[in-house]
Amino acid sequence: MSDLKSPRISILYCRQCRWMMRAAWLCQELLTTFSEEIGEVALQPGSGGILEIRLDGELLFSRKEAGRFPEAKEIKQLVRDRIAPDRHLGHSDSPEEAED
């Protein structure tokens, strides 16, 4: 009997660069935000400066392609758009406000 649920999010991070804490933080953000919608978030050690986030195998974000690290808000929106498009993410959906 398999307890694997879908959707599955994987975060492939560079262990050589010591990005595990950054990956774990993104994992925590996703599990907190989508506690009812996702089945699993997996952390996968890699090498070569990699940081990739996938949803059921589909690449959502690549640090190499973007040339930067992702913001939690950005990842939450990408996940939401695929698994719960009608869901409002509260402050993560608010546009950036300029300071007066």
Gaussian input, Z-matrix of N, CA and C with variables (Angstrom, degrees):
# hf/3-21g

backbone

0 1
 N
 C     1     B1
 C     2     B2     1     A1
 N     3     B3     2     A2     1     D1
 C     4     B4     3     A3     2     D2
 C     5     B5     4     A4     3     D3
 N     6     B6     5     A5     4     D4
 C     7     B7     6     A6     5     D5
 C     8     B8     7     A7     6     D6
 N     9     B9     8     A8     7     D7
 C    10    B10     9     A9     8     D8
 C    11    B11    10    A10     9     D9
 N    12    B12    11    A11    10    D10
 C    13    B13    12    A12    11    D11
 C    14    B14    13    A13    12    D12
 N    15    B15    14    A14    13    D13
 C    16    B16    15    A15    14    D14
 C    17    B17    16    A16    15    D15
 N    18    B18    17    A17    16    D16
 C    19    B19    18    A18    17    D17
 C    20    B20    19    A19    18    D18
 N    21    B21    20    A20    19    D19
 C    22    B22    21    A21    20    D20
 C    23    B23    22    A22    21    D21
 N    24    B24    23    A23    22    D22
 C    25    B25    24    A24    23    D23
 C    26    B26    25    A25    24    D24
 N    27    B27    26    A26    25    D25
 C    28    B28    27    A27    26    D26
 C    29    B29    28    A28    27    D27
 N    30    B30    29    A29    28    D28
 C    31    B31    30    A30    29    D29
 C    32    B32    31    A31    30    D30
 N    33    B33    32    A32    31    D31
 C    34    B34    33    A33    32    D32
 C    35    B35    34    A34    33    D33
 N    36    B36    35    A35    34    D34
 C    37    B37    36    A36    35    D35
 C    38    B38    37    A37    36    D36
 N    39    B39    38    A38    37    D37
 C    40    B40    39    A39    38    D38
 C    41    B41    40    A40    39    D39
 N    42    B42    41    A41    40    D40
 C    43    B43    42    A42    41    D41
 C    44    B44    43    A43    42    D42
 N    45    B45    44    A44    43    D43
 C    46    B46    45    A45    44    D44
 C    47    B47    46    A46    45    D45
 N    48    B48    47    A47    46    D46
 C    49    B49    48    A48    47    D47
 C    50    B50    49    A49    48    D48
 N    51    B51    50    A50    49    D49
 C    52    B52    51    A51    50    D50
 C    53    B53    52    A52    51    D51
 N    54    B54    53    A53    52    D52
 C    55    B55    54    A54    53    D53
 C    56    B56    55    A55    54    D54
 N    57    B57    56    A56    55    D55
 C    58    B58    57    A57    56    D56
 C    59    B59    58    A58    57    D57
 N    60    B60    59    A59    58    D58
 C    61    B61    60    A60    59    D59
 C    62    B62    61    A61    60    D60
 N    63    B63    62    A62    61    D61
 C    64    B64    63    A63    62    D62
 C    65    B65    64    A64    63    D63
 N    66    B66    65    A65    64    D64
 C    67    B67    66    A66    65    D65
 C    68    B68    67    A67    66    D66
 N    69    B69    68    A68    67    D67
 C    70    B70    69    A69    68    D68
 C    71    B71    70    A70    69    D69
 N    72    B72    71    A71    70    D70
 C    73    B73    72    A72    71    D71
 C    74    B74    73    A73    72    D72
 N    75    B75    74    A74    73    D73
 C    76    B76    75    A75    74    D74
 C    77    B77    76    A76    75    D75
 N    78    B78    77    A77    76    D76
 C    79    B79    78    A78    77    D77
 C    80    B80    79    A79    78    D78
 N    81    B81    80    A80    79    D79
 C    82    B82    81    A81    80    D80
 C    83    B83    82    A82    81    D81
 N    84    B84    83    A83    82    D82
 C    85    B85    84    A84    83    D83
 C    86    B86    85    A85    84    D84
 N    87    B87    86    A86    85    D85
 C    88    B88    87    A87    86    D86
 C    89    B89    88    A88    87    D87
 N    90    B90    89    A89    88    D88
 C    91    B91    90    A90    89    D89
 C    92    B92    91    A91    90    D90
 N    93    B93    92    A92    91    D91
 C    94    B94    93    A93    92    D92
 C    95    B95    94    A94    93    D93
 N    96    B96    95    A95    94    D94
 C    97    B97    96    A96    95    D95
 C    98    B98    97    A97    96    D96
 N    99    B99    98    A98    97    D97
 C   100   B100    99    A99    98    D98
 C   101   B101   100   A100    99    D99
 N   102   B102   101   A101   100   D100
 C   103   B103   102   A102   101   D101
 C   104   B104   103   A103   102   D102
 N   105   B105   104   A104   103   D103
 C   106   B106   105   A105   104   D104
 C   107   B107   106   A106   105   D105
 N   108   B108   107   A107   106   D106
 C   109   B109   108   A108   107   D107
 C   110   B110   109   A109   108   D108
 N   111   B111   110   A110   109   D109
 C   112   B112   111   A111   110   D110
 C   113   B113   112   A112   111   D111
 N   114   B114   113   A113   112   D112
 C   115   B115   114   A114   113   D113
 C   116   B116   115   A115   114   D114
 N   117   B117   116   A116   115   D115
 C   118   B118   117   A117   116   D116
 C   119   B119   118   A118   117   D117
 N   120   B120   119   A119   118   D118
 C   121   B121   120   A120   119   D119
 C   122   B122   121   A121   120   D120
 N   123   B123   122   A122   121   D121
 C   124   B124   123   A123   122   D122
 C   125   B125   124   A124   123   D123
 N   126   B126   125   A125   124   D124
 C   127   B127   126   A126   125   D125
 C   128   B128   127   A127   126   D126
 N   129   B129   128   A128   127   D127
 C   130   B130   129   A129   128   D128
 C   131   B131   130   A130   129   D129
 N   132   B132   131   A131   130   D130
 C   133   B133   132   A132   131   D131
 C   134   B134   133   A133   132   D132
 N   135   B135   134   A134   133   D133
 C   136   B136   135   A135   134   D134
 C   137   B137   136   A136   135   D135
 N   138   B138   137   A137   136   D136
 C   139   B139   138   A138   137   D137
 C   140   B140   139   A139   138   D138
 N   141   B141   140   A140   139   D139
 C   142   B142   141   A141   140   D140
 C   143   B143   142   A142   141   D141
 N   144   B144   143   A143   142   D142
 C   145   B145   144   A144   143   D143
 C   146   B146   145   A145   144   D144
 N   147   B147   146   A146   145   D145
 C   148   B148   147   A147   146   D146
 C   149   B149   148   A148   147   D147
 N   150   B150   149   A149   148   D148
 C   151   B151   150   A150   149   D149
 C   152   B152   151   A151   150   D150
 N   153   B153   152   A152   151   D151
 C   154   B154   153   A153   152   D152
 C   155   B155   154   A154   153   D153
 N   156   B156   155   A155   154   D154
 C   157   B157   156   A156   155   D155
 C   158   B158   157   A157   156   D156
 N   159   B159   158   A158   157   D157
 C   160   B160   159   A159   158   D158
 C   161   B161   160   A160   159   D159
 N   162   B162   161   A161   160   D160
 C   163   B163   162   A162   161   D161
 C   164   B164   163   A163   162   D162
 N   165   B165   164   A164   163   D163
 C   166   B166   165   A165   164   D164
 C   167   B167   166   A166   165   D165
 N   168   B168   167   A167   166   D166
 C   169   B169   168   A168   167   D167
 C   170   B170   169   A169   168   D168
 N   171   B171   170   A170   169   D169
 C   172   B172   171   A171   170   D170
 C   173   B173   172   A172   171   D171
 N   174   B174   173   A173   172   D172
 C   175   B175   174   A174   173   D173
 C   176   B176   175   A175   174   D174
 N   177   B177   176   A176   175   D175
 C   178   B178   177   A177   176   D176
 C   179   B179   178   A178   177   D177
 N   180   B180   179   A179   178   D178
 C   181   B181   180   A180   179   D179
 C   182   B182   181   A181   180   D180
 N   183   B183   182   A182   181   D181
 C   184   B184   183   A183   182   D182
 C   185   B185   184   A184   183   D183
 N   186   B186   185   A185   184   D184
 C   187   B187   186   A186   185   D185
 C   188   B188   187   A187   186   D186
 N   189   B189   188   A188   187   D187
 C   190   B190   189   A189   188   D188
 C   191   B191   190   A190   189   D189
 N   192   B192   191   A191   190   D190
 C   193   B193   192   A192   191   D191
 C   194   B194   193   A193   192   D192
 N   195   B195   194   A194   193   D193
 C   196   B196   195   A195   194   D194
 C   197   B197   196   A196   195   D195
 N   198   B198   197   A197   196   D196
 C   199   B199   198   A198   197   D197
 C   200   B200   199   A199   198   D198
 N   201   B201   200   A200   199   D199
 C   202   B202   201   A201   200   D200
 C   203   B203   202   A202   201   D201
 N   204   B204   203   A203   202   D202
 C   205   B205   204   A204   203   D203
 C   206   B206   205   A205   204   D204
 N   207   B207   206   A206   205   D205
 C   208   B208   207   A207   206   D206
 C   209   B209   208   A208   207   D207
 N   210   B210   209   A209   208   D208
 C   211   B211   210   A210   209   D209
 C   212   B212   211   A211   210   D210
 N   213   B213   212   A212   211   D211
 C   214   B214   213   A213   212   D212
 C   215   B215   214   A214   213   D213
 N   216   B216   215   A215   214   D214
 C   217   B217   216   A216   215   D215
 C   218   B218   217   A217   216   D216
 N   219   B219   218   A218   217   D217
 C   220   B220   219   A219   218   D218
 C   221   B221   220   A220   219   D219
 N   222   B222   221   A221   220   D220
 C   223   B223   222   A222   221   D221
 C   224   B224   223   A223   222   D222
 N   225   B225   224   A224   223   D223
 C   226   B226   225   A225   224   D224
 C   227   B227   226   A226   225   D225
 N   228   B228   227   A227   226   D226
 C   229   B229   228   A228   227   D227
 C   230   B230   229   A229   228   D228
 N   231   B231   230   A230   229   D229
 C   232   B232   231   A231   230   D230
 C   233   B233   232   A232   231   D231
 N   234   B234   233   A233   232   D232
 C   235   B235   234   A234   233   D233
 C   236   B236   235   A235   234   D234
 N   237   B237   236   A236   235   D235
 C   238   B238   237   A237   236   D236
 C   239   B239   238   A238   237   D237
 N   240   B240   239   A239   238   D238
 C   241   B241   240   A240   239   D239
 C   242   B242   241   A241   240   D240
 N   243   B243   242   A242   241   D241
 C   244   B244   243   A243   242   D242
 C   245   B245   244   A244   243   D243
 N   246   B246   245   A245   244   D244
 C   247   B247   246   A246   245   D245
 C   248   B248   247   A247   246   D246
 N   249   B249   248   A248   247   D247
 C   250   B250   249   A249   248   D248
 C   251   B251   250   A250   249   D249
 N   252   B252   251   A251   250   D250
 C   253   B253   252   A252   251   D251
 C   254   B254   253   A253   252   D252
 N   255   B255   254   A254   253   D253
 C   256   B256   255   A255   254   D254
 C   257   B257   256   A256   255   D255
 N   258   B258   257   A257   256   D256
 C   259   B259   258   A258   257   D257
 C   260   B260   259   A259   258   D258
 N   261   B261   260   A260   259   D259
 C   262   B262   261   A261   260   D260
 C   263   B263   262   A262   261   D261
 N   264   B264   263   A263   262   D262
 C   265   B265   264   A264   263   D263
 C   266   B266   265   A265   264   D264
 N   267   B267   266   A266   265   D265
 C   268   B268   267   A267   266   D266
 C   269   B269   268   A268   267   D267
 N   270   B270   269   A269   268   D268
 C   271   B271   270   A270   269   D269
 C   272   B272   271   A271   270   D270
 N   273   B273   272   A272   271   D271
 C   274   B274   273   A273   272   D272
 C   275   B275   274   A274   273   D273
 N   276   B276   275   A275   274   D274
 C   277   B277   276   A276   275   D275
 C   278   B278   277   A277   276   D276
 N   279   B279   278   A278   277   D277
 C   280   B280   279   A279   278   D278
 C   281   B281   280   A280   279   D279
 N   282   B282   281   A281   280   D280
 C   283   B283   282   A282   281   D281
 C   284   B284   283   A283   282   D282
 N   285   B285   284   A284   283   D283
 C   286   B286   285   A285   284   D284
 C   287   B287   286   A286   285   D285
 N   288   B288   287   A287   286   D286
 C   289   B289   288   A288   287   D287
 C   290   B290   289   A289   288   D288
 N   291   B291   290   A290   289   D289
 C   292   B292   291   A291   290   D290
 C   293   B293   292   A292   291   D291
 N   294   B294   293   A293   292   D292
 C   295   B295   294   A294   293   D293
 C   296   B296   295   A295   294   D294
 N   297   B297   296   A296   295   D295
 C   298   B298   297   A297   296   D296
 C   299   B299   298   A298   297   D297

   B1=1.4402
   B2=1.5301
   B3=1.3283
   B4=1.4522
   B5=1.5251
   B6=1.3171
   B7=1.4510
   B8=1.5273
   B9=1.3317
   B10=1.4522
   B11=1.5177
   B12=1.3027
   B13=1.4555
   B14=1.5136
   B15=1.2920
   B16=1.4435
   B17=1.5179
   B18=1.2723
   B19=1.4601
   B20=1.5229
   B21=1.3298
   B22=1.4634
   B23=1.5233
   B24=1.3121
   B25=1.4607
   B26=1.5191
   B27=1.3216
   B28=1.4609
   B29=1.5211
   B30=1.3144
   B31=1.4627
   B32=1.5187
   B33=1.3170
   B34=1.4594
   B35=1.5239
   B36=1.3228
   B37=1.4658
   B38=1.5237
   B39=1.3284
   B40=1.4582
   B41=1.5261
   B42=1.3229
   B43=1.4658
   B44=1.5222
   B45=1.3448
   B46=1.4675
   B47=1.5361
   B48=1.3205
   B49=1.4654
   B50=1.5267
   B51=1.3314
   B52=1.4622
   B53=1.5318
   B54=1.3299
   B55=1.4629
   B56=1.5255
   B57=1.3341
   B58=1.4584
   B59=1.5266
   B60=1.3130
   B61=1.4657
   B62=1.5290
   B63=1.3153
   B64=1.4700
   B65=1.5319
   B66=1.3271
   B67=1.4664
   B68=1.5260
   B69=1.3334
   B70=1.4656
   B71=1.5226
   B72=1.3281
   B73=1.4662
   B74=1.5339
   B75=1.3406
   B76=1.4647
   B77=1.5241
   B78=1.3206
   B79=1.4607
   B80=1.5244
   B81=1.3149
   B82=1.4647
   B83=1.5199
   B84=1.3187
   B85=1.4693
   B86=1.5319
   B87=1.3186
   B88=1.4692
   B89=1.5247
   B90=1.3277
   B91=1.4710
   B92=1.5266
   B93=1.3127
   B94=1.4606
   B95=1.5252
   B96=1.3039
   B97=1.4684
   B98=1.5222
   B99=1.3230
   B100=1.4658
   B101=1.5235
   B102=1.3115
   B103=1.4663
   B104=1.5217
   B105=1.3095
   B106=1.4632
   B107=1.5272
   B108=1.3229
   B109=1.4650
   B110=1.5229
   B111=1.3229
   B112=1.4633
   B113=1.5180
   B114=1.3076
   B115=1.4477
   B116=1.5116
   B117=1.3423
   B118=1.4666
   B119=1.5176
   B120=1.3304
   B121=1.4612
   B122=1.5209
   B123=1.3161
   B124=1.4635
   B125=1.5215
   B126=1.3182
   B127=1.4570
   B128=1.5172
   B129=1.3265
   B130=1.4622
   B131=1.5265
   B132=1.3359
   B133=1.4609
   B134=1.5222
   B135=1.3236
   B136=1.4589
   B137=1.5138
   B138=1.3154
   B139=1.4635
   B140=1.5203
   B141=1.3129
   B142=1.4534
   B143=1.5216
   B144=1.3283
   B145=1.4655
   B146=1.5129
   B147=1.3100
   B148=1.4692
   B149=1.5320
   B150=1.3091
   B151=1.4576
   B152=1.5308
   B153=1.3181
   B154=1.4605
   B155=1.5208
   B156=1.3142
   B157=1.4529
   B158=1.5188
   B159=1.3331
   B160=1.4624
   B161=1.5154
   B162=1.3183
   B163=1.4572
   B164=1.5173
   B165=1.3244
   B166=1.4659
   B167=1.5276
   B168=1.3293
   B169=1.4597
   B170=1.5157
   B171=1.3199
   B172=1.4657
   B173=1.5230
   B174=1.3257
   B175=1.4502
   B176=1.5238
   B177=1.3363
   B178=1.4622
   B179=1.5150
   B180=1.3280
   B181=1.4644
   B182=1.5170
   B183=1.3256
   B184=1.4577
   B185=1.5253
   B186=1.3168
   B187=1.4616
   B188=1.5240
   B189=1.3160
   B190=1.4667
   B191=1.5286
   B192=1.3283
   B193=1.4687
   B194=1.5266
   B195=1.3425
   B196=1.4628
   B197=1.5279
   B198=1.3405
   B199=1.4484
   B200=1.5220
   B201=1.3415
   B202=1.4666
   B203=1.5216
   B204=1.3218
   B205=1.4567
   B206=1.5228
   B207=1.3318
   B208=1.4632
   B209=1.5224
   B210=1.3136
   B211=1.4593
   B212=1.5306
   B213=1.3239
   B214=1.4672
   B215=1.5233
   B216=1.3263
   B217=1.4653
   B218=1.5266
   B219=1.3060
   B220=1.4676
   B221=1.5321
   B222=1.3337
   B223=1.4593
   B224=1.5230
   B225=1.3222
   B226=1.4680
   B227=1.5193
   B228=1.3224
   B229=1.4646
   B230=1.5237
   B231=1.3312
   B232=1.4653
   B233=1.5232
   B234=1.3368
   B235=1.4632
   B236=1.5227
   B237=1.3154
   B238=1.4609
   B239=1.5229
   B240=1.3256
   B241=1.4635
   B242=1.5256
   B243=1.3245
   B244=1.4619
   B245=1.5241
   B246=1.3276
   B247=1.4745
   B248=1.5233
   B249=1.3439
   B250=1.4742
   B251=1.5245
   B252=1.3533
   B253=1.4646
   B254=1.5319
   B255=1.3194
   B256=1.4577
   B257=1.5263
   B258=1.2998
   B259=1.4612
   B260=1.5215
   B261=1.3398
   B262=1.4618
   B263=1.5254
   B264=1.3136
   B265=1.4604
   B266=1.5238
   B267=1.3096
   B268=1.4560
   B269=1.5151
   B270=1.3302
   B271=1.4625
   B272=1.5286
   B273=1.3148
   B274=1.4692
   B275=1.5211
   B276=1.3351
   B277=1.4635
   B278=1.5250
   B279=1.3116
   B280=1.4646
   B281=1.5177
   B282=1.3320
   B283=1.4618
   B284=1.5240
   B285=1.3168
   B286=1.4547
   B287=1.5280
   B288=1.3220
   B289=1.4646
   B290=1.5234
   B291=1.3207
   B292=1.4636
   B293=1.5200
   B294=1.3283
   B295=1.4613
   B296=1.5188
   B297=1.3242
   B298=1.4663
   B299=1.5007
   A1=108.70
   A2=116.91
   A3=122.03
   A4=110.38
   A5=115.55
   A6=120.89
   A7=111.24
   A8=117.79
   A9=120.13
   A10=110.36
   A11=114.78
   A12=121.55
   A13=108.71
   A14=115.29
   A15=121.47
   A16=107.48
   A17=119.46
   A18=126.64
   A19=112.79
   A20=113.67
   A21=121.81
   A22=108.26
   A23=115.84
   A24=121.89
   A25=107.43
   A26=116.10
   A27=120.04
   A28=109.11
   A29=114.61
   A30=121.49
   A31=106.70
   A32=115.67
   A33=122.87
   A34=107.25
   A35=116.49
   A36=121.31
   A37=110.63
   A38=116.04
   A39=121.32
   A40=110.03
   A41=115.32
   A42=120.19
   A43=110.57
   A44=117.37
   A45=121.82
   A46=110.90
   A47=116.01
   A48=121.92
   A49=111.74
   A50=115.70
   A51=122.62
   A52=112.11
   A53=115.00
   A54=121.06
   A55=112.54
   A56=117.10
   A57=119.60
   A58=111.92
   A59=118.63
   A60=120.60
   A61=111.16
   A62=117.14
   A63=121.25
   A64=109.30
   A65=116.67
   A66=121.23
   A67=110.67
   A68=117.20
   A69=121.25
   A70=110.78
   A71=116.86
   A72=120.83
   A73=110.26
   A74=117.44
   A75=120.41
   A76=110.61
   A77=116.54
   A78=121.96
   A79=110.28
   A80=117.25
   A81=122.43
   A82=110.99
   A83=117.42
   A84=121.43
   A85=110.96
   A86=116.65
   A87=120.68
   A88=111.71
   A89=116.88
   A90=120.07
   A91=111.71
   A92=116.92
   A93=120.64
   A94=110.89
   A95=116.66
   A96=121.50
   A97=112.26
   A98=117.70
   A99=121.89
   A100=111.98
   A101=117.32
   A102=121.30
   A103=113.47
   A104=118.34
   A105=121.69
   A106=112.74
   A107=117.85
   A108=120.92
   A109=115.10
   A110=118.01
   A111=119.21
   A112=111.28
   A113=114.98
   A114=120.19
   A115=113.37
   A116=116.41
   A117=118.69
   A118=109.96
   A119=115.44
   A120=122.20
   A121=106.07
   A122=116.15
   A123=121.69
   A124=110.37
   A125=115.81
   A126=121.98
   A127=108.02
   A128=116.37
   A129=121.22
   A130=109.72
   A131=117.78
   A132=119.23
   A133=111.02
   A134=114.76
   A135=121.65
   A136=108.62
   A137=115.91
   A138=120.45
   A139=109.37
   A140=115.29
   A141=120.43
   A142=114.56
   A143=118.30
   A144=120.76
   A145=114.09
   A146=117.19
   A147=121.15
   A148=112.31
   A149=115.55
   A150=122.53
   A151=105.21
   A152=115.86
   A153=121.89
   A154=109.58
   A155=115.46
   A156=121.25
   A157=107.52
   A158=115.25
   A159=121.58
   A160=110.43
   A161=114.97
   A162=123.06
   A163=107.02
   A164=116.96
   A165=122.37
   A166=111.49
   A167=115.62
   A168=121.75
   A169=115.11
   A170=118.66
   A171=122.22
   A172=109.62
   A173=116.84
   A174=121.41
   A175=110.00
   A176=115.61
   A177=121.11
   A178=111.81
   A179=115.73
   A180=120.08
   A181=109.52
   A182=115.03
   A183=122.50
   A184=108.18
   A185=116.71
   A186=120.51
   A187=110.46
   A188=116.25
   A189=120.47
   A190=110.85
   A191=116.70
   A192=120.19
   A193=112.07
   A194=116.85
   A195=120.80
   A196=112.49
   A197=116.73
   A198=120.47
   A199=113.56
   A200=116.07
   A201=121.29
   A202=109.01
   A203=115.08
   A204=120.34
   A205=109.49
   A206=117.60
   A207=119.67
   A208=111.28
   A209=115.26
   A210=121.93
   A211=106.85
   A212=117.62
   A213=120.91
   A214=110.43
   A215=117.11
   A216=122.52
   A217=110.74
   A218=116.21
   A219=122.82
   A220=111.36
   A221=116.85
   A222=120.86
   A223=110.36
   A224=117.11
   A225=120.78
   A226=110.82
   A227=117.14
   A228=120.27
   A229=111.49
   A230=117.61
   A231=120.92
   A232=111.49
   A233=116.31
   A234=120.50
   A235=109.63
   A236=117.17
   A237=121.80
   A238=112.11
   A239=116.66
   A240=121.27
   A241=111.97
   A242=117.45
   A243=121.21
   A244=114.10
   A245=117.42
   A246=117.85
   A247=114.61
   A248=117.34
   A249=120.79
   A250=109.45
   A251=117.05
   A252=120.38
   A253=115.48
   A254=118.47
   A255=120.47
   A256=112.92
   A257=117.20
   A258=121.47
   A259=111.58
   A260=115.88
   A261=121.59
   A262=107.93
   A263=116.65
   A264=121.47
   A265=113.42
   A266=117.43
   A267=119.76
   A268=111.45
   A269=116.88
   A270=120.52
   A271=112.86
   A272=118.40
   A273=120.23
   A274=112.46
   A275=116.52
   A276=120.07
   A277=112.29
   A278=117.55
   A279=120.47
   A280=110.34
   A281=116.60
   A282=117.99
   A283=109.59
   A284=115.46
   A285=120.18
   A286=107.95
   A287=115.80
   A288=120.38
   A289=108.74
   A290=114.10
   A291=119.32
   A292=109.18
   A293=114.68
   A294=118.25
   A295=109.23
   A296=114.59
   A297=119.64
   A298=111.29
   D1=131.13
   D2=-178.80
   D3=-102.92
   D4=134.38
   D5=176.65
   D6=-99.10
   D7=7.02
   D8=-179.04
   D9=-67.30
   D10=127.11
   D11=178.98
   D12=-111.41
   D13=161.44
   D14=178.04
   D15=-121.14
   D16=152.18
   D17=1.81
   D18=-79.82
   D19=159.14
   D20=-179.47
   D21=-115.02
   D22=128.66
   D23=176.90
   D24=-109.02
   D25=134.55
   D26=175.60
   D27=-122.16
   D28=140.52
   D29=177.07
   D30=-121.20
   D31=108.80
   D32=178.99
   D33=-95.47
   D34=118.15
   D35=-174.27
   D36=-125.75
   D37=157.55
   D38=179.81
   D39=-83.37
   D40=114.31
   D41=177.90
   D42=-72.27
   D43=-30.98
   D44=179.71
   D45=-65.31
   D46=-33.96
   D47=179.80
   D48=-85.15
   D49=-6.06
   D50=-179.84
   D51=62.67
   D52=47.18
   D53=-179.60
   D54=-95.88
   D55=15.08
   D56=-179.49
   D57=-61.15
   D58=-41.31
   D59=-179.01
   D60=-64.54
   D61=-39.19
   D62=177.24
   D63=-63.87
   D64=-44.05
   D65=179.00
   D66=-65.00
   D67=-40.55
   D68=179.51
   D69=-66.00
   D70=-37.05
   D71=177.32
   D72=-63.61
   D73=-45.10
   D74=177.29
   D75=-62.23
   D76=-39.43
   D77=176.70
   D78=-58.41
   D79=-48.80
   D80=179.64
   D81=-61.05
   D82=-42.30
   D83=178.68
   D84=-60.89
   D85=-43.66
   D86=-179.39
   D87=-69.22
   D88=-42.70
   D89=179.40
   D90=-65.31
   D91=-35.97
   D92=178.15
   D93=-69.34
   D94=-45.51
   D95=-176.49
   D96=-72.16
   D97=-39.81
   D98=-173.42
   D99=-115.81
   D100=41.19
   D101=-175.42
   D102=-59.97
   D103=-28.67
   D104=-179.66
   D105=-95.17
   D106=-19.29
   D107=-171.96
   D108=-97.33
   D109=-28.12
   D110=-175.63
   D111=-105.62
   D112=151.98
   D113=-179.60
   D114=-94.66
   D115=-26.74
   D116=-173.77
   D117=-165.39
   D118=145.47
   D119=165.91
   D120=-125.96
   D121=121.30
   D122=-177.37
   D123=-110.43
   D124=136.44
   D125=173.01
   D126=-99.52
   D127=127.72
   D128=-177.08
   D129=-125.11
   D130=115.81
   D131=177.98
   D132=-71.12
   D133=139.45
   D134=177.68
   D135=-138.31
   D136=-160.09
   D137=-179.48
   D138=-149.92
   D139=174.82
   D140=174.84
   D141=77.97
   D142=26.84
   D143=177.14
   D144=75.63
   D145=21.66
   D146=-175.51
   D147=-81.83
   D148=140.77
   D149=166.41
   D150=-148.72
   D151=106.79
   D152=-179.49
   D153=-129.83
   D154=140.77
   D155=177.47
   D156=-120.39
   D157=126.71
   D158=-178.27
   D159=-125.40
   D160=148.53
   D161=175.05
   D162=-120.26
   D163=113.74
   D164=-175.97
   D165=46.95
   D166=42.69
   D167=176.71
   D168=88.76
   D169=-15.89
   D170=-179.65
   D171=-83.24
   D172=126.40
   D173=179.54
   D174=-69.06
   D175=120.12
   D176=176.77
   D177=-97.02
   D178=-37.85
   D179=-176.73
   D180=-151.08
   D181=137.69
   D182=175.08
   D183=-130.99
   D184=123.02
   D185=177.50
   D186=-60.26
   D187=-37.80
   D188=-179.83
   D189=-63.86
   D190=-46.83
   D191=-179.16
   D192=-67.88
   D193=-40.16
   D194=-177.29
   D195=-80.51
   D196=-23.62
   D197=-177.82
   D198=75.02
   D199=19.73
   D200=-177.77
   D201=-164.33
   D202=171.20
   D203=173.28
   D204=-83.43
   D205=153.20
   D206=179.05
   D207=-80.32
   D208=153.90
   D209=169.68
   D210=-88.00
   D211=146.72
   D212=178.78
   D213=-58.48
   D214=-41.69
   D215=179.43
   D216=-56.62
   D217=-44.02
   D218=-179.48
   D219=-62.98
   D220=-44.98
   D221=-179.85
   D222=-66.67
   D223=-41.91
   D224=177.79
   D225=-59.57
   D226=-41.48
   D227=179.16
   D228=-66.51
   D229=-41.21
   D230=178.66
   D231=-63.01
   D232=-42.43
   D233=178.69
   D234=-67.11
   D235=-48.45
   D236=179.65
   D237=-55.42
   D238=-44.73
   D239=-177.64
   D240=-59.59
   D241=-25.03
   D242=-179.00
   D243=-97.08
   D244=-31.23
   D245=-174.52
   D246=-110.29
   D247=-21.29
   D248=-178.70
   D249=-152.69
   D250=65.04
   D251=-171.23
   D252=-59.42
   D253=-22.98
   D254=-179.63
   D255=-88.93
   D256=-4.39
   D257=-176.58
   D258=-78.74
   D259=135.14
   D260=175.31
   D261=-91.71
   D262=136.78
   D263=-176.61
   D264=-99.97
   D265=18.06
   D266=178.88
   D267=63.96
   D268=-130.87
   D269=-176.89
   D270=-63.34
   D271=-21.13
   D272=177.40
   D273=-71.63
   D274=-14.32
   D275=176.39
   D276=-99.49
   D277=-7.64
   D278=-178.96
   D279=-75.31
   D280=137.12
   D281=176.48
   D282=-67.52
   D283=154.75
   D284=177.99
   D285=-62.58
   D286=131.80
   D287=-179.27
   D288=-99.69
   D289=135.05
   D290=177.49
   D291=-78.27
   D292=143.91
   D293=178.21
   D294=-80.24
   D295=144.44
   D296=179.17
   D297=-80.06

